[in-house]
Amino acid sequence: MHIGIFAKTFVRRSLEETLDAVKEHGLDLIQLNMSCLGLPTLPEKPEWEAAEEAKRTFDKKKITVCAVSGTYNMAHPDPQVRRRGLDRLKNLAAVCRAMGTPVITLCTGSRDPDNMWRFHPGNAAPEAWEDLVFSMEEALAIADEYQLTLAIEPEPANVVSNAERAKTLLDLMQSPRLKVVMDAANLFGSGNRPDMRGEMDRAFDLLGDHIILAHAKDVAPGDTLLYVAAGQGVLDYDHYLSLLKQCPRDVPLILHGLDESRVPESVAFLQDKLNKRE
């Protein structure tokens, strides 16, 4: 299992400086956001020149890009906002292979009109699901056109809020181009932590065959749901890594949700866990 990191964890003046920071922490694998190239996450046009220059920089620095973030609010209540997101997703898709990656990660969205990562009670409504399904059908048509894979991540604040809803969407789409990003920390609120291993087992039973990327963050102790850097919380990483090892493909493990100052200890924590499994 290969440890990597969200490149935008490191705020630098250029992509080259960002990749230097990645390498300084002993890493050579990233999940990219186009903001690292000085562009919007979803560009307003296909940025061929920037993509080709980025690929030269990745090759020079010997950095592998396992995925690029293509997040927009796929369940936004305004259809014009959803359409704009799809149009810009196509701009990103057009240049993905030029950057060396065939995988785009998505956000299944929220009915909150201002923040796709914020919970809204309307997320459970049939209308939210219908809008997400329509958006996903369109996104998968783009993936077919550019020979890419799309990956969704179950997140409590989104329409695909858990493993069961993710499996329902996978079954409905019936597309080999739709896969899953697993983040075990997203499986837990305050009420289901006593059965942490059972909850992970259930999620992997449903989604294990579809996981192509894993995220590494942690859940703080206490009754309030708070995410912290990997190794700083109560997530059962021994069990999480064991389940990832059982997936039918080698799954990259990408650190995120942490301040740069926490990177050395989180890398050391994960590497120690992995070394003990070998």
Buried (B, 14 or more C-beta within 10 A) or exposed (E): BBBBBBBBBBEBEEBEEBBBBBEEBEBBBBBBBBBBBEBBBBBEEBBEEBBEBBBEBBEEBEBBBBBBBBBBBBBBBEEEBBEBBBBBBBBBBBBBBBBBBBBBBBBBBBBBEEEBEEBBEBBEBEEBBEBBBBBBEBBBEBBEEBEBBBBBBBBEBBBBBBBBBBBBBBEEBEBEBBBBBBBBBBBBEEEEBEEBBEBBBBBBEBBBEBBBBBBBBBBBEEEEBEBBBBBBBBBBBEBBBBBBEEBEEEBBBBBBBBEEEBBEBBBEBBEEBBEEEE
